[in-house]
Structure formats: structure tokens, C-alpha cells
Amino acid sequence: LHSPMYFFLFNLSILEIGFTFSIIPATLSNLLSTTKTISFYGWLIQCYFYFFLGVAEFLLLAVMSFDRYIAICNPLHYHSVMNVRVCIYLVLSCWLTGYFFMMWPVAAIANLPFCRSNIIDHFFCDIEPLLALACSNTHYTELLDFSIAIIVLLGLLTITAVSYIYIITTVLKIPSTTGRQKAFSTCSAHIIVASLYYGSAIFMYLRPSNSPSLDLKKVVSILTAVITPTLNPFIYTLRNKKVKEAVRDLIRQR
């Protein structure tokens, strides 16, 4: 399992653990308490880590699609292109880009004056419910957030989609059915996970501001924050032959 794909999966697991823990503990605490409060600085921390880890995760999904593209479309050059140094640089760029990318929008929101209410209509510190409490013009902040969503979601979705167009084209040229099935099996799990993430995120953050049903958005938020991270270990392990073989070997050794 010491290959680039599993190195990326390791970092994806860490990102998902951090992403989930940025929301779920505070949410469970509020469900069990009668006050259901969060401090202003607590909001800043939760909002920042939610979007920082989310952006880093989308970047890593794009990197993983590029990894699959090299593995299937250029297999003879795979180990020279995706060497240890390149993999480390790619992962570090995902973490650092997410870390610095979200400082500006969170700082812009934090400097807004809030005077309408102290009730946030959400189970975590998302941007839209908080902007509704601001007592100043939030047009610039909304435009900034929407622009970042377009860059992150549509930009990375384009990279992922183009990678898989080339992958599918290459796989369909493989003469044997066994070879096609083997090639598709190496990227099917990633396609499922990427579809879940991009579908829910685009629904939440690339809709018009006047579109209805914040309640529906909260339901989709549960899919992103809870259900998808729960399903990912099963998607990546139960559909992966090497992982199942490693588990069997571990059981035999014990």
C-alpha cells in the first residue's frame, strides 16, 4: 500500500477527520444543551476550519484524479512523474492553499457589524445564515464568497472531469474486457466520492442568493459533513482489492 494513491488517501482521511470534527462535536454539544450558544471567536475558528479543510479536500480530490490519469493514460511514466517528492509537494500545496485561501473571506466576514439578531439559523457556522444577521451592506462579501466558490468548485471540477474524460477514452481502447474492468476498478471509488462532494457543494454554494429553502440546504449540509465522510472508508476499502488483501494478511498474521 506504499504507493501515491494510498498516500493521497491517507491525507484525505486526515482532512475528513478534521473537517468532521470542526462541526460535529459543537453540534452534538448544542443538541444536548439548553443554551445552544457559540462565542464570536468560536464562530471564527469553526467557520475558518470548515472552509479551509473543505477547500484542501477538493484540491486533493483533483490531485487524485490527476494521479489516476497518469496511472492509466501514461503508465510507463507513472513512477517517474508521481515520485515521492512530487507527491509530497502536491499534498503540501493542497494543505497550504486551503490554509491561506480562506483567510481573506473569513476576515472580511468577521469585520462586518452584527446588530440584527444573535440567532444563527443553522447547526454550524456557515456563511449565508451569518450574513443575514449583518446590519451593513454585504454585497461585496457575498460576491467574494461566490467568486471563491466558482474558482474552487467549478475550476477543480473541470480538472477532475477532463482527467476522467481522458481516462475513459483510454480505457475504452483497451481490447480485453478484463483489462477494462481492472482499469475502471482503480478509479470507480474516486468517481463516486468526487460526485458526492461536488454535487452537494455546488448545490449549497453555487445557487442564487434568492433561491428558496435554507432548510433544504441544511439537509444537504448533513450529507457533506456526516454521511459522505462515513461512507468514504467503505467506498475506498470494500471496492479496493489491495486493501482487502492487506486486511486478510493482517488477520492471518494475528
N, C-alpha and C positions, 0 to 999 in steps of 0.2 A: 504493500500500500504506500510505499515511499515514491510517489510519482506526483507530477504537478497537479493533476486533477484532485488528488486527495489532500494535497497541501492547501489548495483553494477551498475544498470542503471543510477542512479544519478551521480556516479563518471565517468561513461562512457560519459555521457553528458558533464561534465566539461572538460574531456580530449579532446573531439571532438571540443568543443568551442575553447579551447586553441590551438589545432592542426590547426584548420582552420584559426584562427586569426594570427598564426605565419607566414602564407603565403599570404592570400588573401588581406589584406589591402595594403601591399607593392606592390603586383601585380597590383591591381587596380590603385594605385598611379602611377606606371610606365606606365600603359596603357594610362593614362590621361596626362602624362608629356612628354616633348620632349627630356629630358636628359636621362631618364631611367637608373639611376645610383643607386648604393648602396655602402656604405663605407665598408672598410675591417672589422671593428668591427661590423657593421650592418650585414654583411655576417655571422660572427661568431655566433652572437646571433640568427639569423634566422635558420641557419643550426643546431645549438645545440637544440633549442626548437622543431624544426620539428622532429628530430630523438628521442629526449628524450620523447616527448609526444606520438610519434608513437610506441616506444618500450613499454611504460607503457600501451598503449591501447591494444597491442597484449597480454601482460601479463594478463590484466583484462579480455579479451575475454577467455583466458584459464581458469582463475578462475571461470568465469561464466559457462563454460562447466562443470567444477568440481561441481559447485553448483547444476546444473541440474542433474548431475549423482547421487549425494547424494539424491536429492529430489525424483527421480524416482526409483532408484535401492535400496535405503535404506531409505524409507520414515519414518519408525518408529524411526530412529536415527537422522533424519534431524535437529530437533531443538536443540538436544544436540551437534551435530557436528558443525553445522553452527550457533553458538551462536553469540551474539553481539561482544564479544572480538575477536573471530576468524575472523569474517567479517572485523573488523577494522584492524587487523593485516595483512590480505590478501591484502586489499586495500592499506595500507601504504607500504607494500612490493612492490607492483606494481609501485607506485609513486617513491619510493626511488631507486629501481633497475634501472628504466629508467633514473633517475636523475644522478646516479653515473656511469652507464654502458656506457653512451655516452661521458663522459668527455675525456677518453683516445683517441678514434679515432678522435674527433674534434680537440683536442690539437695537435695530430700528423699531421693533415692536415694543421692546422694554422701555423705550424713551417716550412712548405715547402716554398722554394723560388719561387716566381711567376714572370716570366720575358717575357713570350712569347706574351701575349696579356692581355688586360683588358676587354675583351668581353666574357661574360658568355652566352653560348648558351642554355639558359633555362629561364623560367619565375620565378623561385625561386632558392635558393642556395642549389642545390643538389650536391652530391659528385662527380659523374662522370664528368660533364662538367667542374668542377673546377680543377680536377686532370689533365685534358687535357691542362691546362694553366701552369702547373708547369714545371720548367726548370731543374729538377733533377729526379733521378730515383724514381718512385712512386710504384715500385713493392711491397715493404713491406707494404705500406699504402693500396694498393688495396687488398692485401692478408688479412690484418687485417679487412678491411671493409667486405670482402666476408665471412670471418670466423664468424664475428658477425652476418651477415645476416643468415648464416646457423644455428647458435645457436638459434637465436631469432625466425626465421620463421619456420624452419623445426622442431626444438625442441618443440616449443609451438603448432605447427600444429599436431605433434604426440600426445601430451597430449589431445588436443581437439578431434582428431579423435578417440583415444582409449576410451575417455569418451562417445562419441556418439555411438561407436560400442556396448558398454555395455548397453547404454540407449535403442538403437533399439532392441537389443536382449531381454531385459527385457520387452519392450512394446509389442513385438510380442507374448509374452507368456500370455498377458492379455486376458482372454477369451471373454470379451464383446467388441463389436465394438465401443460402446460409450466410454468405458474406454481407448481404444487405441487412439481414436481421441482426447480425453481430454489430455492424456499424451503427444501426439505429438504436440498439440497446445501450450504447455508450453515451448517448445524448438525450434519450427519451425522458429520463428523470429531470434533467435540467430544463427541458422544454416545459414540462408540467409545472415545475416550481416557478419559472420565469413568467408563465402565463398567469398563475395565481397572483403573483406580486404586481405585475404590470396592470393586469385587469382591475384589481381593487384600487391601486394607487391612482390610475388615470380617472376612475370614477370619482374618487374623493377630491382630487386636486386639480383636475383639468375640466371641471364643469363651470358654466357661467355662474357668476355670483348670485344671480337672481333665481337660480334653479331651485325647485322646492325640496322639502323633506330633509331637514337636518337629522331627523330620527333614522332615516334610511342610511345616511352617511355614517351614523354611529354604529349601525349594524354591520356595515362593511368594514368599519374600523376594527371590530372584533375579529373579523376574518383575517385581517392583516396582522393584528397584534397577538392573537391567541391561536386560531385554528391552523393557519399556514405554518407557523413555527412548530406546532405539534405534529403536523403531518410530514414535514420535511425529513425527519430521521427515518420514517417508514418508507417514504418515497425513494430516498437515496440508498437505503440498505436493502430493502426487500426486492428492489429491482436491479440490484447490483451483484453480479455473480462473484466478483472477487471479495466483496465484503462478507458474503455468506460463507465462502470458503475459509476466510480468515476466522470467522466465528466458530465454524466447525473444528478447525485445527486447534483453536484455543480450548474448546470443550474437551477434545480428545486429550490434550496435554494435561488438563486438570483431572 
